[in-house]
Amino acid sequence: MKTLALLLLLLATPPASAGPEPAVLTLSSVAFEPGTEIPREHTCQGADHSPPLAWSDLPAGTQSLVLIVDDPDAPDPKAPKMTWVHWVLYDLPPSATGLTAAVRELPTGTRQGRNSWKRQGYGGPCPPIGRHRYFHKLYALDVKLGDLGEPDAATVMAAAQGHILGQVELVGTYQKQ
């Protein structure tokens, strides 16, 4: 009888709350909505300025951020052969909440890697053919990566392995007019 009473009590008792749901890392831009066209200003056919980006809800324990912008549709979205990297930033401080459009001064401590043009800095969409997708990928890490020299995106991501607390993507598209 005691076993039956205990079982009924357990079934009638609501489960203990685990607390509020954890926040989910977000990434957005006021320049374009997810899945829509990136404005010409942020491309090679415009001023080639970096788009404004904002993020929030970093996972607990975040020590740095990585931002990589790439195009997996190069050179032709109907027959992609490579991923073209447009921007590599790492060791962004967790106190930063985003980047302004045409950013000239990066948050203190931010390091830059090389893009596919073999230089640092932002290089906007400039697809040779068709409509391409541009992935803005933000990673929250539990470490600072430190001086990696002038790494490419693959080197930054290899150093980040095992340290990613959260990640999010914002995808925009572009086709030359």
C-alpha positions in Angstrom: 0.0 0.0 0.0 2.9 2.4 0.8 4.4 1.7 -2.6 1.1 2.5 -4.3 0.7 5.7 -2.3 4.3 6.8 -3.1 3.7 6.1 -6.8 0.5 8.1 -6.9 2.3 11.0 -5.1 5.1 10.9 -7.6 2.7 10.9 -10.5 0.7 13.8 -9.1 3.7 16.0 -8.3 4.7 18.2 -11.2 8.4 17.9 -12.2 10.7 20.5 -10.6 11.4 23.4 -12.9 14.9 23.4 -14.4 14.7 27.2 -14.5 14.2 29.4 -17.5 15.2 28.2 -20.9 18.8 29.2 -21.8 19.1 32.1 -24.1 19.9 31.3 -27.7 22.8 33.2 -29.5 21.3 35.6 -32.0 22.8 37.4 -35.0 21.0 40.0 -37.1 21.5 43.0 -39.5 19.4 46.0 -40.0 20.6 46.0 -43.6 18.9 42.8 -44.6 16.6 40.1 -43.3 17.7 36.4 -43.2 17.5 34.9 -46.6 17.0 38.2 -48.5 19.3 40.2 -50.7 22.3 42.0 -49.3 22.1 45.7 -50.3 24.3 46.8 -53.1 26.2 49.2 -50.8 27.8 46.1 -49.1 28.9 44.5 -52.4 31.6 45.1 -55.0 29.0 46.9 -57.1 28.5 49.4 -54.4 30.8 50.9 -51.7 31.9 47.4 -50.6 31.2 48.4 -47.0 30.7 45.7 -44.4 27.1 45.4 -43.3 26.0 46.3 -39.7 25.8 43.3 -37.5 24.3 42.8 -34.0 24.4 39.8 -31.7 23.1 39.0 -28.3 22.5 36.2 -25.8 26.0 34.9 -25.6 26.3 31.6 -23.8 27.6 31.7 -20.2 31.4 31.4 -20.2 32.0 33.1 -23.5 35.6 34.5 -23.6 35.7 35.5 -27.3 33.8 35.5 -30.6 34.7 34.4 -34.1 33.0 35.9 -37.2 33.5 34.4 -40.6 31.6 35.5 -43.7 31.8 33.1 -46.6 30.1 32.0 -49.9 29.8 28.2 -50.4 28.5 28.7 -54.0 31.7 29.8 -55.7 32.2 30.2 -58.5 28.8 29.1 -59.8 25.9 28.1 -57.6 24.8 25.4 -60.1 28.3 23.8 -59.8 30.1 25.1 -56.7 33.7 24.2 -56.4 34.9 26.0 -53.3 33.9 28.2 -50.4 35.0 31.8 -50.9 35.9 33.6 -47.6 34.9 37.3 -47.4 35.9 38.1 -43.8 37.7 36.5 -40.9 37.6 38.1 -37.4 38.5 36.4 -34.2 39.1 37.2 -30.5 36.2 39.6 -30.7 35.5 40.5 -27.0 32.3 39.2 -25.5 31.5 42.8 -24.4 31.0 43.7 -28.0 27.4 43.6 -29.2 28.0 44.1 -32.9 29.8 45.9 -35.6 28.7 49.1 -37.4 28.2 49.4 -41.1 31.5 50.1 -42.9 33.3 49.4 -39.6 36.7 51.1 -39.5 37.6 50.5 -35.9 37.2 47.0 -34.6 36.5 46.3 -30.9 39.7 46.3 -28.8 41.4 43.0 -28.9 39.8 41.8 -32.1 42.2 40.1 -34.5 41.8 39.6 -38.3 42.6 36.7 -40.5 43.0 36.6 -44.3 40.1 36.3 -46.7 40.2 34.5 -50.0 41.7 37.6 -51.6 44.7 36.9 -49.3 44.2 40.2 -47.4 42.6 41.3 -44.1 39.3 43.1 -44.0 35.9 42.8 -45.5 35.4 42.0 -49.1 31.8 42.1 -50.2 29.7 39.9 -52.4 30.9 39.9 -56.0 29.6 36.7 -57.6 30.8 36.0 -61.1 27.6 34.2 -62.1 24.2 33.5 -60.5 22.7 34.2 -57.1 25.0 33.3 -54.3 24.4 32.8 -50.5 26.6 34.6 -48.0 26.9 33.0 -44.6 27.7 35.3 -41.7 28.8 32.8 -39.0 29.3 33.8 -35.4 30.9 31.5 -32.9 31.1 32.0 -29.1 34.2 30.4 -27.6 35.3 29.5 -24.1 38.8 30.8 -24.8 40.7 33.6 -26.6 42.6 32.1 -29.5 45.5 34.6 -29.2 47.9 35.5 -32.0 47.6 33.1 -34.8 49.6 35.3 -37.2 47.5 36.0 -40.3 45.3 32.9 -40.4 42.8 31.9 -42.9 39.3 30.8 -41.9 40.3 27.1 -41.8 43.1 27.8 -39.4 40.9 29.9 -37.1 38.2 27.2 -37.0 40.8 24.4 -36.3 42.0 26.5 -33.3 38.4 26.9 -32.2 37.6 23.2 -32.2 36.6 21.9 -28.8 36.0 25.5 -27.6 32.7 26.4 -29.3 29.9 27.2 -26.8 27.4 28.3 -29.4 27.0 29.4 -33.0 24.6 31.1 -35.2 24.3 32.0 -38.9 22.8 34.9 -40.8 22.4 34.2 -44.5 22.0 36.9 -47.2 22.0 36.5 -51.0 23.4 38.6 -53.9 23.4 38.4 -57.7 25.3 41.0 -59.8 23.0 43.2 -61.8 
